[in-house]
Amino acid sequence: MRIGNVEDMEKEKTEEAENLADLIMSDPEENMTKSQKATNWWHYHKWYVICGVVIAGAAFHLIGTLLGFWTKDPDFQIAYIGSYTLPEETITSLEQGFASIAEDFNGDGEVIVQINQYSYIGQNADTGFGFYEYGNEIPLIGDISSCDSFFFLTDDPDSLQQMVQIFSDLDGNSPDEQDYSTEDKVIAWADCPILSGMELGEYDASLGLDENSVINNQELLTGLYIGRRAFYGDKVSANYEECCELWELIRYSK
C-alpha cells in the first residue's frame, strides 16, 4: 500500500471524527420550528411536569384541608358533657337527627350539625365535673369562650350549672348572678317528643366479638337533659336567631 493512500485514509478518518464532533456539539433544535421544539421539550420533560403538578396539587389540598378551606361550616353546634362517652355511631346518628329537624341556617345548601363531645371530666363530690383539674377542660372552656355551641347536652345539669352557669332560662334570659339552679332551664330528653322520637337507629357494641350486642341509640340518650346556653355579652353563637327558633321548636314540641 502506498504511503499516499495511508495518508488519504487518515485524512478521511480525521474529517469523519471532526464531523461527528461537530454533530455532537451542535444544537439539535437549531433548525427546528417552534412546534417541533415544544414537542421535543415535552418528550423529555413531561414526567417532571406531571410529578410536579401532582405534588403541588397534593400539597395544596393538604394545606386547604388543615386550614378548613374545603370544609363547610356547621349550621349550629351542640356540646355534650357526660359521665360516659357516646359512641361515634351514636354521635353521627344524633347529628343527622338534629339536622332532620333544622334548616339550612347559613345558606350553603346543606344542613350540618356538629356535636362536640366532652365526656367524663373528672366528676367527684368536691369539684363537680372538675373542669379545672383534667385535660378535657381546655376544649370545653374554649368552646364556651368562643360561643361555639348553642345547645348543651348533659346527664348532670346541676353540676354543670354549678361550675359554669351555662344554662339560660327557657325563654333565653340569662340567670341572675346567684342563680345556679337548673329549674326552668333544661328539658329532659325523655320528656321532649321531638328529641325522644328521633329515628337514631342502633349500633353494634360487640366490638367485633362473636356475641351480638346491638343497642338502640335512643336508650343511651334517655337520661340526658338539653338546654340553651346563656350569653352574658354581645358575642353569641353563629346563626343565633335561627338557633333560637329551633330551641322554641324543641321546647314546645308535642
C-alpha positions, 0 to 999 in steps of 0.5 A: 500500500502506498504511503499516499493512500495511508495518508488519504485514509487518515485524512478521511478518518480525521474529517469523519471524527471532526464531523461527528464532533461537530454533530455532537456539539451542535444544537439539535433544535437549531433548525427546528420550528417552534412546534417541533421544539415544544414537542421535543421539550415535552418528550423529555420533560413531561414526567417532571411536569406531571410529578410536579403538578401532582405534588403541588396539587397534593400539597395544596389540598393538604394545606386547604384541608388543615386550614378548613378551606374545603370544609363547610361550616356547621349550621349550629353546634351542640356540646355534650358533657357526660359521665360516659362517652357516646359512641361515634355511631351514636354521635353521627346518628344524633347529628343527622337527627338534629339536622332532620329537624333544622334548616339550612341556617347559613345558606350553603345548601346543606344542613350540618350539625356538629356535636362536640363531645366532652365526656367524663371530666373528672366528676367527684363530690368536691369539684363537680365535673372538675373542669379545672383539674383534667385535660378535657377542660381546655376544649370545653372552656374554649368552646364556651369562650368562643360561643361555639355551641348553642345547645348543651347536652348533659346527664348532670345539669346541676353540676354543670350549672354549678361550675359554669352557669351555662344554662339560660332560662327557657325563654333565653334570659340569662340567670341572675348572678346567684342563680345556679339552679337548673329549674326552668332551664333544661328539658329532659330528653325523655320528656321532649317528643321531638328529641325522644322520637328521633329515628337514631337507629342502633349500633353494634357494641360487640366490638367485633366479638362473636356475641351480638350486642346491638343497642338502640341509640335512643336508650343511651340518650334517655337520661340526658337533659338539653338546654340553651346556653346563656350569653352574658355579652354581645358575642353569641353563637353563629346563626343565633336567631335561627338557633333560637327558633329551633330551641322554641321548636324543641321546647314546645314540641308535642 
